[in-house]
């Protein structure tokens, strides 16, 4: 119960500043929590060779997140605009697991969680996933993701103009500005040009929140 003590007051205070109020559990996501519990190598082996166990664990984790968001949004949902949920499905070259396995084991649980959240409060659902996730962007739209972050521009297959053209009327995009090469190694002019490029690619028609992909790092 202490997790939610004072949450309604903090959300109301943020609302009074006329900003978009985001709820973030700071707890990792469905597959990330499973990896933390079992270890990455063990859990990926579970998904391939011990699927009954893997699915039981994923169900328990999804139950936890459903309960968390239900309590948080019941307390403060009227002053919250966006629910943020981070769960990395991609790496630099491809997805961490195959799209087929993601659709079997992660998609239905993420869909259940999103439905629970939206049935509890009138909020946007923002998903964070780094990496090369272009094969599943259509699936994310299908299950109710509203905002996608960070659209890592240097990851394989992340053709930003094509993604904008295909999904720009269905998704809000958040991020995109390159923090892998331009921000740590570029000049001030390089950074300016990067921002202009991303605005040209993603801003037409609206639905773009300019941000770094995903965070400004120490370098």
C-alpha positions as CSV (number, residue, x, y, z in Angstrom):
1,X,0.0,0.0,0.0
2,X,2.9,2.4,0.6
3,X,3.6,2.4,-3.1
4,X,0.5,4.4,-3.7
5,X,0.5,6.7,-0.6
6,X,0.5,10.3,-1.8
7,X,0.2,9.3,-5.5
8,X,-3.1,11.1,-6.0
9,X,-1.7,14.3,-4.5
10,X,1.5,14.2,-6.6
11,X,-0.5,13.6,-9.8
12,X,-2.8,16.5,-9.0
13,X,0.1,18.8,-8.3
14,X,1.6,17.9,-11.7
15,X,-1.7,18.4,-13.4
16,X,-1.8,22.0,-11.9
17,X,1.5,22.7,-13.7
18,X,-0.4,22.0,-17.0
19,X,2.1,19.3,-18.2
20,X,1.4,15.8,-19.5
21,X,1.3,13.5,-16.4
22,X,3.0,10.1,-16.9
23,X,2.8,7.1,-14.6
24,X,5.9,5.0,-14.7
25,X,6.3,1.9,-12.3
26,X,10.1,1.9,-12.8
27,X,10.0,-1.8,-12.6
28,X,11.0,-3.2,-16.0
29,X,8.5,-5.0,-18.2
30,X,7.0,-8.5,-18.6
31,X,10.0,-10.1,-20.3
32,X,12.5,-7.9,-18.5
33,X,11.3,-9.0,-15.1
34,X,11.3,-12.7,-16.2
35,X,14.9,-12.2,-17.3
36,X,15.8,-10.6,-13.9
37,X,14.2,-13.5,-12.0
38,X,15.7,-16.3,-14.0
39,X,18.7,-14.7,-15.7
40,X,18.7,-14.0,-19.4
41,X,20.2,-17.2,-20.6
42,X,18.0,-19.4,-18.4
43,X,14.8,-17.7,-19.3
44,X,15.4,-17.7,-23.1
45,X,16.1,-21.5,-22.7
46,X,12.9,-21.8,-20.7
47,X,11.0,-20.1,-23.6
48,X,12.4,-22.6,-26.1
49,X,12.4,-25.9,-24.0
50,X,10.2,-25.4,-20.9
51,X,7.3,-23.3,-22.2
52,X,4.8,-24.4,-19.6
53,X,7.0,-23.0,-16.9
54,X,7.9,-19.9,-18.9
55,X,4.3,-19.1,-19.6
56,X,3.3,-19.6,-15.9
57,X,6.0,-17.2,-14.9
58,X,4.9,-14.6,-17.5
59,X,1.4,-14.9,-16.3
60,X,2.4,-14.2,-12.7
61,X,4.4,-11.2,-13.8
62,X,1.5,-9.9,-15.8
63,X,-0.8,-10.4,-12.8
64,X,1.5,-8.2,-10.8
65,X,1.5,-5.4,-13.3
66,X,-2.3,-5.6,-13.7
67,X,-2.7,-5.2,-9.9
68,X,-0.1,-2.4,-9.8
69,X,-1.8,-0.3,-12.5
70,X,-5.3,-1.0,-11.2
71,X,-4.4,0.4,-7.7
72,X,-2.4,3.3,-9.1
73,X,-5.0,4.4,-11.6
74,X,-7.8,3.9,-9.1
75,X,-6.0,6.3,-6.8
76,X,-4.9,8.9,-9.3
77,X,-6.1,8.0,-12.8
78,X,-8.2,11.1,-13.3
79,X,-5.0,13.2,-13.2
80,X,-2.8,10.9,-15.3
81,X,-2.5,11.2,-19.1
82,X,0.0,8.5,-20.0
83,X,1.0,5.1,-18.6
84,X,4.6,4.3,-19.5
85,X,5.7,0.7,-19.8
86,X,9.2,-0.4,-20.7
87,X,9.9,-3.9,-22.0
88,X,12.8,-4.3,-24.4
89,X,12.1,-6.6,-27.4
90,X,14.9,-5.6,-29.7
91,X,18.7,-5.4,-30.0
92,X,20.9,-3.7,-32.5
93,X,20.6,-6.3,-35.3
94,X,17.2,-7.9,-34.8
95,X,14.7,-8.8,-32.1
96,X,15.8,-10.5,-28.9
97,X,13.4,-13.4,-29.5
98,X,11.7,-14.3,-32.8
99,X,8.5,-12.4,-33.8
100,X,6.8,-15.8,-33.8
101,X,7.7,-16.5,-30.2
102,X,7.0,-12.9,-29.2
103,X,3.5,-13.2,-30.7
104,X,2.9,-16.5,-28.9
105,X,4.3,-15.7,-25.4
106,X,4.4,-11.9,-24.9
107,X,1.8,-10.3,-27.2
108,X,-1.3,-11.9,-25.5
109,X,-0.1,-10.9,-22.0
110,X,0.8,-7.3,-23.1
111,X,-2.6,-7.1,-24.7
112,X,-4.3,-8.2,-21.5
113,X,-2.3,-5.6,-19.5
114,X,-3.2,-2.8,-21.9
115,X,-6.9,-3.7,-21.8
116,X,-6.8,-3.7,-18.0
117,X,-5.2,-0.3,-17.9
118,X,-7.6,1.3,-20.4
119,X,-10.6,-0.2,-18.7
120,X,-9.4,1.4,-15.4
121,X,-8.6,4.9,-16.6
122,X,-8.8,7.1,-19.7
123,X,-5.1,7.2,-20.5
124,X,-2.7,6.8,-23.4
125,X,-0.4,3.7,-23.2
126,X,3.2,4.4,-24.1
127,X,5.5,1.4,-24.8
128,X,9.3,1.7,-24.6
129,X,11.3,-0.9,-26.5
130,X,14.8,-0.3,-27.8
131,X,16.2,-2.1,-30.8
132,X,15.1,-3.5,-34.1
133,X,11.4,-4.1,-33.5
134,X,10.0,-3.2,-36.9
135,X,8.5,-6.7,-37.4
136,X,6.0,-6.2,-34.5
137,X,5.0,-2.6,-34.8
138,X,1.8,-3.6,-36.5
139,X,1.1,-6.0,-33.6
140,X,1.6,-3.2,-31.1
141,X,-0.9,-1.0,-32.9
142,X,-3.4,-3.9,-32.9
143,X,-3.2,-4.4,-29.1
144,X,-3.6,-0.8,-28.2
145,X,-0.2,0.9,-27.9
146,X,-0.7,4.6,-28.5
147,X,2.8,6.0,-28.1
148,X,6.0,4.2,-29.2
149,X,9.4,5.0,-27.8
150,X,12.3,5.4,-28.7
151,X,12.5,4.2,-32.4
152,X,16.2,3.6,-32.3
153,X,17.3,5.0,-35.7
154,X,20.5,3.0,-36.1
155,X,19.0,-0.4,-35.3
156,X,18.5,-2.8,-38.2
157,X,15.3,-2.3,-40.2
158,X,14.1,0.9,-38.4
159,X,13.3,2.8,-41.6
160,X,11.9,5.9,-40.0
161,X,10.2,7.4,-43.1
162,X,8.6,4.1,-43.9
163,X,7.4,3.6,-40.3
164,X,6.0,7.1,-40.3
165,X,4.2,6.5,-43.6
166,X,2.8,3.1,-42.5
167,X,1.8,3.9,-38.9
168,X,1.7,7.7,-38.6
169,X,-2.1,7.8,-38.4
170,X,-2.2,5.1,-35.7
171,X,0.8,5.8,-33.4
172,X,2.4,8.7,-31.7
173,X,6.2,8.5,-32.0
174,X,8.4,9.6,-29.1
175,X,12.2,9.8,-29.4
176,X,14.2,9.1,-32.7
177,X,17.0,11.6,-32.2
178,X,20.2,9.5,-32.4
179,X,22.1,9.2,-29.2
180,X,24.4,6.3,-30.4
181,X,26.6,8.3,-32.7
182,X,25.5,11.9,-33.2
183,X,25.1,13.1,-29.6
184,X,28.3,11.6,-28.2
185,X,30.5,12.1,-31.3
186,X,29.0,14.9,-33.4
187,X,29.5,18.6,-33.4
188,X,26.9,21.1,-32.3
189,X,26.0,21.6,-36.0
190,X,25.7,17.8,-36.4
191,X,23.2,17.7,-33.5
192,X,21.3,20.6,-35.0
193,X,21.1,18.8,-38.4
194,X,20.0,15.6,-36.7
195,X,17.2,17.3,-35.0
196,X,16.0,19.0,-38.2
197,X,16.2,15.7,-40.1
198,X,14.1,13.9,-37.5
199,X,11.5,16.7,-37.5
200,X,11.3,16.5,-41.3
201,X,10.8,12.7,-41.1
202,X,8.5,12.4,-38.2
203,X,6.6,15.7,-37.6
204,X,4.4,16.1,-40.7
205,X,0.8,15.5,-39.8
206,X,1.5,15.7,-36.1
207,X,1.9,12.7,-33.8
208,X,5.6,13.2,-33.0
209,X,7.2,14.1,-29.6
210,X,10.7,15.3,-30.2
211,X,13.1,13.4,-27.8
212,X,16.4,11.5,-27.7
213,X,16.4,7.8,-28.5
214,X,16.2,6.9,-25.7
215,X,18.2,9.0,-23.2
216,X,21.0,11.6,-23.2
217,X,23.9,9.6,-21.8
218,X,26.9,10.7,-19.7
219,X,29.2,11.0,-22.8
